[in-house]
Amino acid sequence: MNLSMKNLPDKTVERLSQYRRSLNNQLAKGKTHIFSHEIANLLHITPVQVRRDIMLIGYSGTLRKGYDIKEMVVLIGKIIDTDEGIKIAVIGMGNLGKAFIHYMYEKRTKLKIVAAFDINPDKIDKSYEDVYCYHLDRLEEIINEMGITVAIITTPPEVASPMADRLKEAGITGILNYTPRALSPREGVYLEEHDMITSLEKVSYFVKLRD
C-alpha cells in the first residue's frame, strides 16, 4: 500500500483522526483488538462506514479477533502524520487563539503551534504555553524562518479574507478558518472552515425537535 496517498476523501481523513483517538483510548484500557461495530458504536456511525474507511487504507482484520488496535494506530499515523511534524501559526491571540495553544500544548502531537501573531501591544512579545506572540508585521519573516505551513485564523471576521491572501503569499498551504466569515478557495491552499454559530444552530434545531 502507498502510504503517501493523496486522494483519500476529506471525510475519510477526518474519521481516521477520530478512529485513532478512540483506538488509543481503547489501548489505554488494555484492549488489544476491536471489531468494526465496536468502533462504529464509539463514534456513532455505521459499521459499514468503518469497514469502507479501513478498506481504503488497505488494512484488514480477522473474523475471530477483529482489528489489531496497535497496528491500526500505527498505520493511521503513517498515513495522516508527517515524519517531521507540521508547524502551525495562530493568527489572532484572543480567547480562542489562546485556547487553541493550550489545547495543542497538552496533546503533544506532531501538530505543533510554534508561533502566534497579533497587533495588540498587550499580547505581543509574550509567551503562551511556550508559544511566542509576534507582531503581525513579522508574519512573512517568521513563517519563512520557522518553516510554518499551516495557519489558524481567529481574527475579527472582516480581516479574515485579506489575512488568508497574505498567508498564501507567505507560503502557507493549509488554513483553518475559525471566523464566521466564509473564505473563498485559494489555489494551492487547503481550506477548512469551522463556523461555531452554524454548529450551535444545528444543535439547537435538534434540541427544539426533542422539546
Secondary structure, 3 states (H helix, E strand, C coil): CCCCCCCCCHHHHHHHHHHHHHHHHHHHCCCCEECHHHHHHHHCCCHHHHHHHHHHCCCCCECCCEEEHHHHHHHHHHHHCCCCCEEEEEECCCHHHHHHHHHHHHHCCCEEEEEEEECCCCCCCCEECCEEEEEHHHHHHHHHHHCCCEEEECCCHHHHHHHHHHHHHHCCCEEEECCCCCCCCCCCCEEEECCHHHHHHHHHHHHHHHC
